[in-house]
Amino acid sequence: MPAISIILPFHSAAATLPTCLASISRQSMADFELLAIDDGSTDESAALLRALAARDARVHLLEPGRVGLVAALNLGIGHARAPLLARMDADDLMHPQRLALQLAYLEANPHVALVASRAALFPKKLVRAGYQEYLRWQNACLTPAQVAAQIYIESPFAHPSVTLRRSALAAAGGPYAQGPFPEDYELWLRIHQAGMPMAKLPRTLLAWREGDGRASRSDPRYSRAAFDALRARFLADDPRLRQGRDLVYWGAGRATRLRAKHLIVRGFPPSAWVDIDPDKVGHTVWGAPVRPITWLDRSPRPFVLIYLTAHGARAYAEGRLAEWGYRPGEDYLAVG
């Protein structure tokens, strides 16, 4: 039985598969199997995998036809033999030490459900400022405590950098789920909800290809509304919101209210809103008063949800809360 099963779905990726497969072949840890799932390719992708499988017994090609990403992932998981599953995408590149370092970490930390790595976007000429900022945040979210405190901001992992325990999937209710949401983020939220720690190595072990074909730009499952609805579903079950403390939403603008509504309609109305805008302070929004941010310097502390996304706004809010003794993940959560 191999130590790691690499799950690699692909669809018409002949232009990038050779370099991806070469990066896998260069792994310093050789005890792996590669399960490549052809999701209905119309180019030479499958032929590339057949040729590699003929030379390397660790490589297995599955050809279910055009079934979609989630079904392809789960088919690969169903055929995997190893206790650890490493995700990979056909247009990305693995660092030669990726599998070895992630295997060593999981062996040394048996309580951790999954480990990812830092990533670097390429080619640089195609990297947009927004995605660079997202990756800057993601690469700084490393420890299990940081992941737990920031899990509702955004997906904390580059999906093809993740290696996870098969047992964690079972404990979290099964493999990837199909629905109107990003399948990877939904799984991370389920693992978090099950109380299993997740971590990231402070090494850049994935070259993450940027391009206009990225699903997050075109697939409605990755829309702002899909993320907001998914976060609200899991926030509503988070015990940190069920401590009996007053619940305060930071941000009273229309965009914030509409995003927060996903959680409010699930039974979590605010006791107050806070806002930096003096024109909003003193108003009543959906039955709750709008307070100045200095109102949060009080005892007992409420539990604060930071619904701010403008550049620098969340960092400002977290800095002010830190001044007043609020602890991330214990007294407040940032919601992306």
Sequence and secondary structure as in RCSB ss.txt:
>XXXX:A:sequence
MPAISIILPFHSAAATLPTCLASISRQSMADFELLAIDDGSTDESAALLRALAARDARVHLLEPGRVGLVAALNL
GIGHARAPLLARMDADDLMHPQRLALQLAYLEANPHVALVASRAALFPKKLVRAGYQEYLRWQNACLTPAQVAAQ
IYIESPFAHPSVTLRRSALAAAGGPYAQGPFPEDYELWLRIHQAGMPMAKLPRTLLAWREGDGRASRSDPRYSRA
AFDALRARFLADDPRLRQGRDLVYWGAGRATRLRAKHLIVRGFPPSAWVDIDPDKVGHTVWGAPVRPITWLDRSP
RPFVLIYLTAHGARAYAEGRLAEWGYRPGEDYLAVG
>XXXX:A:secstr
  SEEEEEEESS TTTHHHHHHHHHT S   EEEEEEE S  SSHHHHHHHHHHH TTEEEE   S  HHHHHHH
HHHH  SSEEEE  TT EE TTHHHHHHHHHHH TT SEEEEEEEEESGGG  HHHHHHHHHHHH  SHHHHHHH
TTTS  S GGG EEEHHHHHHTTSS   SSS HHHHHHHHHHHTT  EEEEEEEEEEEE  TT HHHH GGGSHH
HHHHHHHHHHTT GGG SS  EEEE  SHHHHHHHHHHHTTT   SEEE S TTTTT EETTEEEE GGGGS SS
  EEEE   STTHHHHHHHHHHHTT  BTTTEEE  
